[in-house]
Amino acid sequence: MKKNWDLIVAGGGTSGVAAAISAARQGCKVLIVEKNSFLGGTATGALVTPMMKNITQSGENLTQGIILEVLDRLAKTGNSATFEDGNHGWFNPEMLKCVLDDFCEENNVEILFDTVVLGAEVDNKNITAIKCWNKSGLSEVQAKYYIDATGDADLAALAGVPFESNEHQTMSLRFIMTNVNLDAFARWLEEIDPDSSVTSIDYHNFESILLSTAHTWDNLGWKLRPYFSFAVREGVLKEEEDAAYFQVFSIPGQKNSIAFNCPRISSDKELDPLNAEDVSYAYKQGRKQIRRLVEFCKKYLSGFEEAYVSQIAPQLGVRDSRRINGLYQLTEDDILNAKKVEHPVAKSNYPVDVHAKEKGKNELKHLPPDQYYEIPLESLIPENIENLLVVGRCISTTFKAQASIRIQPNCWSMGEYAGKYVADKIKN
Ligand SMILES: Cc1cc2nc3c(=O)[nH]c(=O)nc-3n(C[C@H](O)[C@H](O)[C@H](O)COP(=O)(O)OP(=O)(O)OC[C@H]3O[C@@H](n4cnc5c(N)ncnc54)[C@H](O)[C@@H]3O)c2cc1C
């Protein structure tokens, strides 16, 4: 692997793949170092589907570029679809893994899977090599430029970039149930929520139904409330642990399956996504909660009678961990005031969306109607390393601002911009 790389991307997840393809298309020799056995990160490993809608009320799609090509490719085999609200980001996480392999191969991006970045050598404000571990042993790889797309800013932290990691949203462990009678589930949801107040159903075509519904422990008129109450009373669910947050989506290309954006990991103490013991607890606790939710669905929800768990995410759903100190720290005010910047790397109108541990503390703060904000390049540039950019959910923001920028469309845009930026730097 001793090659003269132009760019090494640490982490081949949502933003990392975009960065790698974008730089490679500008002629760079690019290597992705990825700890999983597949690309896609949270979108595939944590089973986070669909992408959040990032379209203005007047219909402007704020996310452009490589992700649209990826979704188009998936759509050709029925593995992505556009919801009736215009969100084209409904996709099959399992097949996304394969399509991302193809995109990297077609663009000559090399990948080292099952390889962890665990060190960085720094000289005079520049990374000179990164240390990796895989089954071949310890090794060093070198490039002119580095992009940290690990979600946790691992490479930046190893290189001595200061960061904040003082507050965290709840973590989740997502899963999929299969052999759901989707048609029966959709008709039943229509019966209990005839005004579609908390349910969205798109009878997309004869083959697939795109649907979503939710429930939380906050009293917001959830139509599933009586079913959660029965289940808690009958001892199937625990109110505090299992009724706090429940959200489901159907999946294009997985005809009879439902993806769960839950359970949120319940714990008496604050869990730190950077603490190995807390993370290990979270996997075990998540799998306990999943078994209760499965029993709940089979017993109380129409259409789930014969359903079974087909996948539990191999990767924990971590909403936030480190946020680097960059040249500019994006704030909640910037977002809610729809700030525009000189070098925008992404445009978004996603609200400040905090999944809090305590009841009544969830937040969902929207931008003014038809407005969007821009993420500045300066939030991707660490304050003390010159040949490193950071992309994805760990860029330089406050805790509240991160609760908006973290969605997949933004991560794709940041990665794509960063890849092109690095290529331009290398050429000039
Ligand atoms: C439970 C949950 C629900 C969400 N719901 C939605 C939603 O509905 N829609 C939406 O658009 N967004 C949603 N999000 C947000 C969004 O999915 C993530 O914020 C986004 O995918 C993060 O992208 P990223 O590129 O920063 O990191 P990731 O996609 O996580 O990529 C990081 C990659 O780096 C690799 N890596 C990490 N450390 C190392 C290391 N040391 N060495 C080598 N490789 C490493 C990882 O294996 C991974 O592949 C959700 C997130 C969570 C957790």
The ligand as an SDF file (V2000), in Angstrom:
LIG
                    3D

 53 58  0  0  0  0  0  0  0  0999 V2000
  -30.4240    7.2440   14.8490 C   0  0  0  0  0  0  0  0  0  0  0  0
  -30.1730    8.2510   13.7810 C   0  0  0  0  0  0  0  0  0  0  0  0
  -31.2200    8.6550   12.9720 C   0  0  0  0  0  0  0  0  0  0  0  0
  -31.0000    9.5760   11.9480 C   0  0  0  0  0  0  0  0  0  0  0  0
  -32.0220    9.8880   11.0980 N   0  0  0  0  0  0  0  0  0  0  0  0
  -31.7440   10.5480    9.9650 C   0  0  0  0  0  0  0  0  0  0  0  0
  -32.6940   10.6150    8.9280 C   0  0  0  0  0  0  0  0  0  0  0  0
  -33.8190   10.1090    9.0710 O   0  0  0  0  0  0  0  0  0  0  0  0
  -32.3540   11.2230    7.7540 N   0  0  0  0  0  0  0  0  0  0  0  0
  -31.1220   11.8330    7.5930 C   0  0  0  0  0  0  0  0  0  0  0  0
  -30.8830   12.4020    6.5240 O   0  0  0  0  0  0  0  0  0  0  0  0
  -30.2080   11.7880    8.5690 N   0  0  0  0  0  0  0  0  0  0  0  0
  -30.4690   11.1390    9.7250 C   0  0  0  0  0  0  0  0  0  0  0  0
  -29.5040   11.0020   10.6960 N   0  0  0  0  0  0  0  0  0  0  0  0
  -28.2270   11.7350   10.5450 C   0  0  0  0  0  0  0  0  0  0  0  0
  -27.2620   11.1740    9.5170 C   0  0  0  0  0  0  0  0  0  0  0  0
  -27.5780    9.8600    9.1380 O   0  0  0  0  0  0  0  0  0  0  0  0
  -25.7920   11.2160   10.0210 C   0  0  0  0  0  0  0  0  0  0  0  0
  -25.5460   12.4000   10.7490 O   0  0  0  0  0  0  0  0  0  0  0  0
  -24.8440   11.1640    8.8410 C   0  0  0  0  0  0  0  0  0  0  0  0
  -25.0890   10.0000    8.0730 O   0  0  0  0  0  0  0  0  0  0  0  0
  -23.4050   11.1860    9.3390 C   0  0  0  0  0  0  0  0  0  0  0  0
  -22.5520   11.1560    8.2150 O   0  0  0  0  0  0  0  0  0  0  0  0
  -20.9780   11.2530    8.4250 P   0  0  0  0  0  0  0  0  0  0  0  0
  -20.3550   11.2110    7.0830 O   0  0  0  0  0  0  0  0  0  0  0  0
  -20.6530   12.3910    9.3200 O   0  0  0  0  0  0  0  0  0  0  0  0
  -20.6060    9.9360    9.2560 O   0  0  0  0  0  0  0  0  0  0  0  0
  -20.9040    8.3860    8.9020 P   0  0  0  0  0  0  0  0  0  0  0  0
  -21.8800    8.2250    7.7990 O   0  0  0  0  0  0  0  0  0  0  0  0
  -21.2160    7.7600   10.1930 O   0  0  0  0  0  0  0  0  0  0  0  0
  -19.4850    7.9190    8.3760 O   0  0  0  0  0  0  0  0  0  0  0  0
  -18.3660    7.7640    9.2140 C   0  0  0  0  0  0  0  0  0  0  0  0
  -17.5360    6.6160    8.6580 C   0  0  0  0  0  0  0  0  0  0  0  0
  -16.2460    6.6170    9.2590 O   0  0  0  0  0  0  0  0  0  0  0  0
  -15.9060    5.3020    9.6470 C   0  0  0  0  0  0  0  0  0  0  0  0
  -14.9790    5.4490   10.7610 N   0  0  0  0  0  0  0  0  0  0  0  0
  -15.2400    5.9820   11.9780 C   0  0  0  0  0  0  0  0  0  0  0  0
  -14.1130    6.0010   12.7130 N   0  0  0  0  0  0  0  0  0  0  0  0
  -13.1380    5.4740   11.9510 C   0  0  0  0  0  0  0  0  0  0  0  0
  -11.7480    5.2320   12.1740 C   0  0  0  0  0  0  0  0  0  0  0  0
  -11.1310    5.5840   13.3100 N   0  0  0  0  0  0  0  0  0  0  0  0
  -11.0320    4.6510   11.1810 N   0  0  0  0  0  0  0  0  0  0  0  0
  -11.6280    4.3030    9.9930 C   0  0  0  0  0  0  0  0  0  0  0  0
  -12.9500    4.5210    9.7480 N   0  0  0  0  0  0  0  0  0  0  0  0
  -13.6760    5.1080   10.7120 C   0  0  0  0  0  0  0  0  0  0  0  0
  -17.2510    4.6760   10.0260 C   0  0  0  0  0  0  0  0  0  0  0  0
  -17.1800    3.2660    9.9870 O   0  0  0  0  0  0  0  0  0  0  0  0
  -18.1720    5.2640    8.9540 C   0  0  0  0  0  0  0  0  0  0  0  0
  -18.1910    4.4840    7.7950 O   0  0  0  0  0  0  0  0  0  0  0  0
  -29.6960   10.1180   11.7590 C   0  0  0  0  0  0  0  0  0  0  0  0
  -28.6480    9.7140   12.5680 C   0  0  0  0  0  0  0  0  0  0  0  0
  -28.8790    8.7950   13.5710 C   0  0  0  0  0  0  0  0  0  0  0  0
  -27.7220    8.3270   14.4020 C   0  0  0  0  0  0  0  0  0  0  0  0
  1  2  1  0
  2  3  1  0
  2 52  2  0
  3  4  2  0
  4  5  1  0
  4 50  1  0
  5  6  2  0
  6  7  1  0
  6 13  1  0
  7  8  2  0
  7  9  1  0
  9 10  1  0
 10 11  2  0
 10 12  1  0
 12 13  2  0
 13 14  1  0
 14 15  1  0
 14 50  1  0
 15 16  1  0
 16 17  1  0
 16 18  1  0
 18 19  1  0
 18 20  1  0
 20 21  1  0
 20 22  1  0
 22 23  1  0
 23 24  1  0
 24 25  2  0
 24 26  1  0
 24 27  1  0
 27 28  1  0
 28 29  2  0
 28 30  1  0
 28 31  1  0
 31 32  1  0
 32 33  1  0
 33 34  1  0
 33 48  1  0
 34 35  1  0
 35 36  1  0
 35 46  1  0
 36 37  1  0
 36 45  1  0
 37 38  2  0
 38 39  1  0
 39 40  1  0
 39 45  2  0
 40 41  1  0
 40 42  2  0
 42 43  1  0
 43 44  2  0
 44 45  1  0
 46 47  1  0
 46 48  1  0
 48 49  1  0
 50 51  2  0
 51 52  1  0
 52 53  1  0
M  END
$$$$
